Amino acid sequence: METKTDQQLHIFFLPFMAQGHTLPMIDIAKLFASRGVKSTLITTPVNAPLFSKAIQTSKSLGFKIELLVIKFPSTEVGLPEGIERTNCRKNQEQVEKYFKAITLLEQQVEPILDQHRPHCLVADSMFPWATDVAAEFGIPRIIFHGPGFFFLCASTTVMRYQPHREVLSDSESFVIPGLPDEIKMTKNKLAPFLTLDGESELIKLVKASREAEERSYGIIVNCYYELEADYVDHYRKALGKKSWHIGPVSLCETEKDKAERGREGSVDEVHECLNWLNSKKANSVVYICFGSLTNFGDCQLLEIALALQASRQQFIWVVKTEKNDKEEWLPEEFEQRVEGKGLIIRGWAPQLLILQHEAVGAFLTHCGWNSTLEGVCAGVPMITWPVNADQFYNEKLVTEILGIGVAIGVQKWEHVSVKSKASVKKETIEKALTGFMVGDEKEEIRSKVLVLRELARRAVEDGGSSFSDLTALIEELKSLGS
């Protein structure tokens, strides 16, 4: 009779339905599968096509990686059908209902675990109930945290000691206590739930996630030791958190995977973009992208367009908007005037392939963790424009600790949909672009990020820091199974 120790290690993965969370979790499942683990991803109908496409290469190589589709509880919370991703929500009412809906997924995950009896559940931090569900079946729940170790250390300390309560104004700086480096923040750059009263669905979820983290088996982080060594050690020793760094997980992607990653565009669009870059000199193009969720209004987009025109820098600009007959955010005949020097991509762009092209010399980014890591892995210096979430912390890591980027100067957290005003003016954007691209500072910054790029590649190779941490985690889970 086969015992549990004779079975192949089987892990279930439950990603949060936002692209910044979903894509790295898919990569993590593929990474485990490549090491002989049976991996099963759980998702919902609207998200399923993205998952199916993303795991095709792994399946063709014979790795055991599967997809389980469960219903998203839209009707139960009064949401229209089809709103199963964070970027599908139209208003604050739908945001509240969406966060309520993801708590109801527990009712479908529990019977699935009962049926399949995996050895472990890796669930996004946005599913605090997963800790108790895993405990019911006697298996460890491991948390996937989207951001890196610096954010985890800094945000945990801010929540624990609340140093922002000691300042007199939202713009007065305070030092985050106890970190390996002196890091200053302001209340303006913190998540609103830390500074405002009230109990929205999101606030309840964040609090429950923090509490569940204390009772979970440990945490997987998409990072590598050499990038955040002091903060890996601080998180484990000073804060007493069990964790494994197994990234950068995007480095497991093949060239085909990179072209398909999060794809919503055509093959022709990929070729058009890369052919345009092929005509440019090395390090001569600025790549501009603010991620899948940031939705600037026309007034801010106009300021960016005017700055790009005035800076005379070559650029690829990814704009989260649909092309239509009336685009008021573009100056008249803008695309004709910048033809040959600039390329606007509306919607999806093959970011990994763009960043790795030798023509790209700088990355104007919102500092989402996936984009930050992808910039590091490509060896591209960053111009930082954080908007919300973990991004202001990531900016500190990039500009102050690692020294691989310069800040554009954003001083205040914004909501995902930033439509009412332009918080960063044309002159500031133009100064940042021209100052970096023609200044002397860029060479020193580029040399630092190129070193980190090489260390990232070594980390995921056999014997590297991330390869070894993943090995240790797999062996530990096997021993738990026995």
ABEGO torsion letter per residue (X at the ends): XBBAAABBBBBBBBBBBBAAAAAAAAAAAAAAAAAGBBBBBBBBAAAAAAAAAAAAAAAAAGBBBBBBBBBBBAAAAGBBBGBABAAABABAAAAAAAAAAAAAAAAAAAAAAAAAGBABBBBBAABAAAAAAAAAAGBBBBBBBABBAAAAAAAAAAAAAGAAAABABAABBBBBBGBABBBBBBAAABBAAAABBEBBAAAAAAAAAAAAAAABAEBBBBBBAAAAAAAAAAAAAAAGBBBBBAOBAAAABBAAAAAABGBABBAAAAAAAAAAAAABBBGABBBBBAEAABBBBAAAAAAAAAAAAAAGBBBBBBBBBBBBABBAABBBGAAAAABGABBBBBEBBBAAAAAABAABABBBBAGBAAAAAAAAAAGBBBBBBBABEAAAAAAAAAAAAAGABBBAGBABBBBABBAABBABBAAAAAAAAAAAAABAAAAAAAAAAAAAAAAAAAAABBGBAAAAAAAAAAAAAAAAAX
